[in-house]
Amino acid sequence: MQTISLKQLFKLRAITNISVLRTNENEYPYVTLLNGAKAYNIYFDKKTSAPAILSNFEIGDSVLSELVNASVILVANEDGEDRYKLMLNTPESQYASQSELESIFGLEMAEGDFAIEDFTALFQAKPAVTAKPAPTKKTANKKA
């Protein structure tokens, strides 16, 4: 199984920022990982992380405190398709996270067998956001 800590991905500059908590139309939680001007929506794993996130956070909340020891893992879904998921070490988890093991053993692991190029290839350019110009006195008076 391919796994890497978010800490390691950030250190390697594979991710540069993380959004607030979001959900899709089925109320399944995810965050958007950014790499410069590219973005990738990554969902929390179903068995442990999603229930922990949904019971402790609201849509729009920052979940960075929970992501400190999070890992990105490559798993197969019910249809056998490979998907990257965020895995937290929760009380329901039977295993320590990569970050926790690194901390306990005083090590910093390399990316190992995690295919960073394959992961970052999934990031897509996000649409440009242009700020709406502030109304000038002239246009503000027209509306009044």
C-alpha angles and dihedrals in degrees: 000000000000113000136162133170120249086233090060093046089052092047090052089048091239086129126030103179143006127217130226119270116294135175133207125231089280090055091247110153125239143151129217116240116207129208105182106297094348127090139197126190110220122189127215116249112267104232104051115359102047095053091045092049096045093048094051106033141048128220108279095028121128109247096186092116089061094046096060092098097025123130133202111229132185110228137165116245125218090280092052093252117141114243134174114234136182112241123195126194100242130170087261092056116100094203138059119244123248090250092053092050091048090052095046093048094039093238138125110215124216119234089269113183095347108122099224092176091056091048096048090045087070092062111104132201109265119224114267114256115214120195116238108241116251113253114262122222089258095055093038091056092050091061094048 
